[in-house]
Structure formats: C-alpha cells, structure tokens
Amino acid sequence: MMQLSQKERTLLEDSKSHEELCIKKYNNYASQAQDPQLKQLFQDLAQKEQEHLSSLDQILNGTVPTIGQGQQQGQQQYQFSGMGQTGMVNQQDADLCHDMLSTEKHISSAYNTAIFEFRDGNIRKVLNHIQTEEQQHGEAIFNYMQSRGMYQVH
C-alpha cells in the first residue's frame, strides 16, 4: 500500500472536487445546449471527467491505475459541421462553451502544479495523462467554438 503525504492527499482531494464540478457542469450544460453536436460533446466530456474521478479515487485508495492502450492513443476526434444557414451565433451555447473552456484551462493548470508535487513517478504519469486529456477537452471545445464563429483567432 502506497503512502501519500498530506500535501499529496490534499492535492488529490482538490483535483477530485475539480472533476466533480466538471461532471456537474458538463451534464447541466448538455441539457441546456441548443445544438445537438454541443450536447453530445458535453455528454462525452462528462464521461471522460468521470474516468478521471475514478482514477483519483483509486490513487487515494492506494492503487495506481494503469493507463490502458486505448487511453494512450489520445483523444476522440470531433468533426463539427460549420455554422447553420443563418450564420448566427447562439449566444447561450457560446456562453456555455466559454465557461467550460475557462474551466478546462484552470483544471489543466492545477494538474500542472500537482504533477510536480508527487514523489511517485507512476502517479505523476497518471496525473500527466489526465492533464493531457483536459487539454484535449479544451481543444475540442475550442474547435467547436471556432467552427461556429464563437471564437476568433486573429
């Protein structure tokens, strides 16, 4: 049984609360989103956050989860069709996306700090894997937003 320091345990508990918040937000926002593609994206990301929560629980319970081959392959590729006929931005969906993109940025940053605080290299690898997936979530949201004219890159 691995022994976690108090600081490591606190960082994991903080990460758990971040994941729980993400799950709630993604599920709530999936029900609020107008665009079916956005609903599906939020539902998929809620499921990935649930997997992260499970990994954190395993570490807190003394087990380092194995990162499966499928997980190492990276992200699901999302293809978003362009804006609708009107070219109008759905402001409610845009607000949901901006909030989740900000949330993902914050969580990725929190994992970045946590990774450096762990003594066990295998735990660091798991946290790094979760952080990479958080960045992929942000990328998927960004790509959706850009395809809908909600995010302009100048």
Backbone torsions as a table, in degrees:
resi	resn	phi	psi	omega
1	MET	NA	127.0	-178.3
2	MET	-79.7	145.2	178.6
3	GLN	-103.1	124.4	176.7
4	LEU	-97.1	142.2	173.8
5	SER	-72.4	166.0	178.0
6	GLN	-60.7	-40.4	179.8
7	LYS	-64.1	-43.7	178.1
8	GLU	-61.3	-44.3	179.4
9	ARG	-61.8	-43.0	179.1
10	THR	-63.2	-43.6	178.3
11	LEU	-62.0	-39.7	177.9
12	LEU	-66.5	-40.9	178.3
13	GLU	-64.1	-40.7	176.0
14	ASP	-61.7	-43.8	179.6
15	SER	-63.3	-38.4	176.5
16	LYS	-60.3	-44.3	-179.2
17	SER	-65.4	-34.5	175.8
18	HIS	-64.1	-44.9	-179.5
19	GLU	-64.7	-41.3	178.5
20	GLU	-62.1	-40.8	177.5
21	LEU	-63.9	-43.2	178.1
22	CYS	-59.6	-44.6	-179.7
23	ILE	-59.6	-47.2	179.2
24	LYS	-60.8	-46.8	-177.8
25	LYS	-64.7	-46.8	-179.7
26	TYR	-61.3	-42.4	179.1
27	ASN	-66.4	-44.1	177.8
28	ASN	-63.4	-44.1	-177.2
29	TYR	-70.2	-30.9	176.0
30	ALA	-61.3	-37.5	179.5
31	SER	-75.1	-23.4	-179.3
32	GLN	-90.7	-24.4	-174.4
33	ALA	-63.4	141.2	178.9
34	GLN	-84.8	-39.3	-176.1
35	ASP	-79.6	125.2	178.7
36	PRO	-58.0	-34.1	178.0
37	GLN	-65.7	-38.0	178.9
38	LEU	-70.1	-40.8	175.3
39	LYS	-54.2	-48.0	-178.0
40	GLN	-64.4	-42.8	178.5
41	LEU	-58.9	-48.5	-179.4
42	PHE	-62.9	-39.0	177.9
43	GLN	-63.8	-42.7	178.9
44	ASP	-63.1	-43.4	-178.3
45	LEU	-69.1	-33.6	175.3
46	ALA	-60.4	-40.1	179.3
47	GLN	-65.6	-40.2	178.4
48	LYS	-65.5	-38.9	178.3
49	GLU	-64.9	-34.3	176.8
50	GLN	-63.1	-39.0	176.8
51	GLU	-64.0	-39.9	177.3
52	HIS	-61.6	-44.7	179.6
53	LEU	-59.3	-42.3	178.2
54	SER	-62.3	-41.8	178.2
55	SER	-62.4	-42.3	178.9
56	LEU	-64.2	-40.6	177.0
57	ASP	-61.0	-41.7	179.4
58	GLN	-61.0	-44.1	179.9
59	ILE	-63.0	-43.9	179.3
60	LEU	-63.0	-27.1	179.0
61	ASN	-91.9	9.1	172.3
62	GLY	95.8	7.4	-178.9
63	THR	-119.1	134.3	174.0
64	VAL	-91.3	116.8	-178.6
65	PRO	-66.4	147.8	175.7
66	THR	-87.8	141.5	177.5
67	ILE	-92.2	111.3	-175.7
68	GLY	-68.8	162.2	-179.4
69	GLN	-57.8	-41.9	-179.7
70	GLY	-61.9	-37.9	-179.4
71	GLN	-68.9	-33.7	-177.9
72	GLN	-72.4	-19.9	-177.5
73	GLN	-67.1	-16.5	175.8
74	GLY	104.7	-155.8	-167.3
75	GLN	-87.4	156.3	169.9
76	GLN	-70.2	137.3	179.4
77	GLN	-88.8	124.3	178.8
78	TYR	-102.6	132.1	174.9
79	GLN	-111.9	121.6	-178.9
80	PHE	-110.7	127.0	174.9
81	SER	-70.5	158.0	-175.6
82	GLY	-67.7	-176.5	-178.2
83	MET	-62.5	156.9	179.8
84	GLY	-66.7	-179.5	-176.5
85	GLN	-55.6	-37.9	-173.6
86	THR	-78.5	-23.6	-176.5
87	GLY	74.1	9.7	-178.4
88	MET	-83.0	140.3	175.4
89	VAL	-84.4	129.7	174.1
90	ASN	-79.7	108.0	-172.8
91	GLN	-65.1	-36.2	179.1
92	GLN	-63.5	-46.6	178.3
93	ASP	-63.8	-38.8	178.7
94	ALA	-61.6	-42.6	179.2
95	ASP	-62.7	-42.1	178.5
96	LEU	-61.4	-43.7	-179.6
97	CYS	-64.9	-45.5	179.5
98	HIS	-60.0	-41.3	179.1
99	ASP	-63.4	-45.4	-177.8
100	MET	-70.9	-33.8	176.6
101	LEU	-64.4	-43.0	176.3
102	SER	-62.4	-41.0	178.9
103	THR	-62.3	-45.8	-179.7
104	GLU	-63.7	-38.3	177.3
105	LYS	-61.4	-44.8	-180.0
106	HIS	-62.7	-46.5	-176.7
107	ILE	-66.4	-40.3	177.7
108	SER	-60.3	-41.4	178.5
109	SER	-63.9	-40.8	178.8
110	ALA	-63.4	-40.6	177.0
111	TYR	-65.2	-37.3	179.3
112	ASN	-57.3	-43.5	178.3
113	THR	-67.7	-45.0	-176.9
114	ALA	-60.8	-40.0	-177.6
115	ILE	-53.8	-39.8	-177.1
116	PHE	-75.1	-12.3	-175.4
117	GLU	-95.9	-5.3	-176.1
118	PHE	-97.5	136.3	179.8
119	ARG	-77.6	-36.0	-174.0
120	ASP	-81.2	119.5	-178.4
121	GLY	-62.1	-33.2	179.5
122	ASN	-69.4	-36.9	176.3
123	ILE	-66.9	-41.4	177.4
124	ARG	-57.9	-39.9	179.1
125	LYS	-63.5	-41.6	178.7
126	VAL	-64.3	-45.8	179.7
127	LEU	-64.4	-37.3	177.1
128	ASN	-64.6	-39.9	177.6
129	HIS	-62.6	-44.1	178.4
130	ILE	-62.9	-43.9	179.9
131	GLN	-60.4	-42.4	178.2
132	THR	-60.1	-42.4	177.9
133	GLU	-65.5	-36.8	176.6
134	GLU	-61.4	-40.2	177.5
135	GLN	-65.0	-37.1	177.4
136	GLN	-66.9	-35.4	175.8
137	HIS	-61.7	-46.7	177.9
138	GLY	-59.5	-40.5	179.0
139	GLU	-63.8	-41.6	179.2
140	ALA	-63.4	-42.3	177.9
141	ILE	-65.0	-45.1	177.9
142	PHE	-57.0	-47.2	-178.8
143	ASN	-62.4	-40.3	176.4
144	TYR	-60.7	-49.2	-177.3
145	MET	-60.6	-43.6	-179.0
146	GLN	-64.9	-37.4	-180.0
147	SER	-67.5	-20.0	-178.5
148	ARG	-105.0	6.1	-179.8
149	GLY	73.1	20.6	-178.9
150	MET	-91.1	-14.2	-175.4
151	TYR	-140.4	116.2	-178.0
152	GLN	-103.2	127.4	174.1
153	VAL	-102.4	120.6	-176.7
154	HIS	-104.0	NA	NA
